[in-house]
Amino acid sequence: MGYLADSFITAVELIFSFDREIWQTVWVSLYTSSCAILIAAMIGIPAGLFLGINRFCGRRVMITLLNTLMALPTVVVGLLLFGLFSRQGPVGSLGLLFTPLAMIAGQTVLATPIVANYVLAAVNGSDQRILDTVLTLGATRFQASVQLLKEIRFGVMAAVIAGFGRVISEVGVAMMLGGNIRGSTRTMTTSIALETSQGEFAFGLSLGIVLLSVALFVNLFLNLLQQR
């Protein structure tokens, strides 16, 4: 118990001493995850809305594929994109491997199916009379979709937050595509794994506390929006 207590005190001291390496690592995590979830939302929300509203041949196959992609292992995504971004890959000449852009691409792949699936579930759980009523009043299909999005906005928020939680806590993509380079692509999760393996338990614990604090803040923000 003494070891854990001492490590916790040291971790808190590191956080409030504004250790440069800790906060630089936090910034990289927040930056890459925020960019990834923004892109994922731009793709996943329309995709989930489209699958929820329309009935067409092959819809069930697409939904099954979407459900499968939700459980996509991070190391598999990292492996595929590593081959894409490596020097021998199709876009290797762009030099994206071991950069924040590569990490954002991998995290976007992870988050998009989650966002789309949550939005699809929200659409399926909504009152189907909303669309019929709006269309009857003369609205276009696009206007009806926007109105439906307003009605399921809390489900959409939950989708975005779930996707954000997925990408900010993952390790495989960040490690394989970012390379865990100090000051450039080192995230909270990869740093925790590295520092703990090197015996720097207090340093890893400090990043773990920050990571949990971010998750708590995001959930409090969602609850605040729901109450309002």
ZIWO-V310794 format. One record per residue. N is the residue number from 1. RES is the residue in three letters. SS is DSSP state (h for helix, s for strand, l for the rest). BURIAL is I if it has 9 or more other C-alpha atoms within 8 Angstrom, else O. Layout:
n={N | N}
res={RES | RES}
ss={SS | SS}
burial={BURIAL | BURIAL}
This chain:
n={1 | 2 | 3 | 4 | 5 | 6 | 7 | 8 | 9 | 10 | 11 | 12 | 13 | 14 | 15 | 16 | 17 | 18 | 19 | 20 | 21 | 22 | 23 | 24 | 25 | 26 | 27 | 28 | 29 | 30 | 31 | 32 | 33 | 34 | 35 | 36 | 37 | 38 | 39 | 40 | 41 | 42 | 43 | 44 | 45 | 46 | 47 | 48 | 49 | 50 | 51 | 52 | 53 | 54 | 55 | 56 | 57 | 58 | 59 | 60 | 61 | 62 | 63 | 64 | 65 | 66 | 67 | 68 | 69 | 70 | 71 | 72 | 73 | 74 | 75 | 76 | 77 | 78 | 79 | 80 | 81 | 82 | 83 | 84 | 85 | 86 | 87 | 88 | 89 | 90 | 91 | 92 | 93 | 94 | 95 | 96 | 97 | 98 | 99 | 100 | 101 | 102 | 103 | 104 | 105 | 106 | 107 | 108 | 109 | 110 | 111 | 112 | 113 | 114 | 115 | 116 | 117 | 118 | 119 | 120 | 121 | 122 | 123 | 124 | 125 | 126 | 127 | 128 | 129 | 130 | 131 | 132 | 133 | 134 | 135 | 136 | 137 | 138 | 139 | 140 | 141 | 142 | 143 | 144 | 145 | 146 | 147 | 148 | 149 | 150 | 151 | 152 | 153 | 154 | 155 | 156 | 157 | 158 | 159 | 160 | 161 | 162 | 163 | 164 | 165 | 166 | 167 | 168 | 169 | 170 | 171 | 172 | 173 | 174 | 175 | 176 | 177 | 178 | 179 | 180 | 181 | 182 | 183 | 184 | 185 | 186 | 187 | 188 | 189 | 190 | 191 | 192 | 193 | 194 | 195 | 196 | 197 | 198 | 199 | 200 | 201 | 202 | 203 | 204 | 205 | 206 | 207 | 208 | 209 | 210 | 211 | 212 | 213 | 214 | 215 | 216 | 217 | 218 | 219 | 220 | 221 | 222 | 223 | 224 | 225 | 226 | 227 | 228}
res={MET | GLY | TYR | LEU | ALA | ASP | SER | PHE | ILE | THR | ALA | VAL | GLU | LEU | ILE | PHE | SER | PHE | ASP | ARG | GLU | ILE | TRP | GLN | THR | VAL | TRP | VAL | SER | LEU | TYR | THR | SER | SER | CYS | ALA | ILE | LEU | ILE | ALA | ALA | MET | ILE | GLY | ILE | PRO | ALA | GLY | LEU | PHE | LEU | GLY | ILE | ASN | ARG | PHE | CYS | GLY | ARG | ARG | VAL | MET | ILE | THR | LEU | LEU | ASN | THR | LEU | MET | ALA | LEU | PRO | THR | VAL | VAL | VAL | GLY | LEU | LEU | LEU | PHE | GLY | LEU | PHE | SER | ARG | GLN | GLY | PRO | VAL | GLY | SER | LEU | GLY | LEU | LEU | PHE | THR | PRO | LEU | ALA | MET | ILE | ALA | GLY | GLN | THR | VAL | LEU | ALA | THR | PRO | ILE | VAL | ALA | ASN | TYR | VAL | LEU | ALA | ALA | VAL | ASN | GLY | SER | ASP | GLN | ARG | ILE | LEU | ASP | THR | VAL | LEU | THR | LEU | GLY | ALA | THR | ARG | PHE | GLN | ALA | SER | VAL | GLN | LEU | LEU | LYS | GLU | ILE | ARG | PHE | GLY | VAL | MET | ALA | ALA | VAL | ILE | ALA | GLY | PHE | GLY | ARG | VAL | ILE | SER | GLU | VAL | GLY | VAL | ALA | MET | MET | LEU | GLY | GLY | ASN | ILE | ARG | GLY | SER | THR | ARG | THR | MET | THR | THR | SER | ILE | ALA | LEU | GLU | THR | SER | GLN | GLY | GLU | PHE | ALA | PHE | GLY | LEU | SER | LEU | GLY | ILE | VAL | LEU | LEU | SER | VAL | ALA | LEU | PHE | VAL | ASN | LEU | PHE | LEU | ASN | LEU | LEU | GLN | GLN | ARG}
ss={l | h | h | h | h | h | h | h | h | h | h | h | h | h | h | h | l | l | l | h | h | h | h | h | h | h | h | h | h | h | h | h | h | h | h | h | h | h | h | h | h | h | h | h | h | h | h | h | h | h | h | h | h | l | l | l | l | l | h | h | h | h | h | h | h | h | h | h | h | h | l | l | l | h | h | h | h | h | h | h | h | h | h | h | h | l | l | l | l | l | l | h | h | h | l | l | l | l | l | h | h | h | h | h | h | h | h | h | h | h | h | h | h | h | h | h | h | h | h | h | h | h | h | h | h | l | l | l | h | h | h | h | h | h | h | h | l | l | l | l | h | h | h | h | h | h | h | h | h | h | h | l | h | h | h | h | h | h | h | h | h | h | h | h | h | h | h | h | l | l | l | h | h | h | h | h | h | h | l | l | l | l | l | l | l | l | l | h | h | h | h | h | h | h | h | h | h | l | l | l | h | h | h | h | h | h | h | h | h | h | h | h | h | h | h | h | h | h | h | h | h | h | h | h | h | h | h | l}
burial={O | O | O | O | O | O | I | I | O | I | I | I | O | I | I | O | O | O | I | O | O | I | I | I | I | I | O | I | I | I | O | I | I | I | I | I | I | O | I | I | I | O | I | I | I | I | I | I | I | O | I | I | O | O | O | O | O | O | I | O | O | O | I | O | O | I | I | O | I | I | O | I | O | I | I | O | I | I | I | O | I | I | I | I | I | I | O | O | I | O | I | I | O | O | I | I | I | I | I | I | O | I | I | I | I | I | I | I | I | I | I | I | I | I | I | I | I | I | I | I | I | I | I | O | O | O | O | O | O | O | I | O | O | I | I | O | O | O | I | O | O | O | O | I | I | O | I | I | I | O | O | I | O | O | I | I | I | I | I | I | I | I | I | I | I | I | I | I | O | I | I | I | I | I | I | I | I | I | I | I | I | O | O | I | I | I | I | I | I | I | I | I | I | O | I | I | O | O | O | I | I | I | I | I | I | I | I | I | O | I | I | O | O | O | I | O | O | I | I | O | O | I | O | O | O | O | O | O}
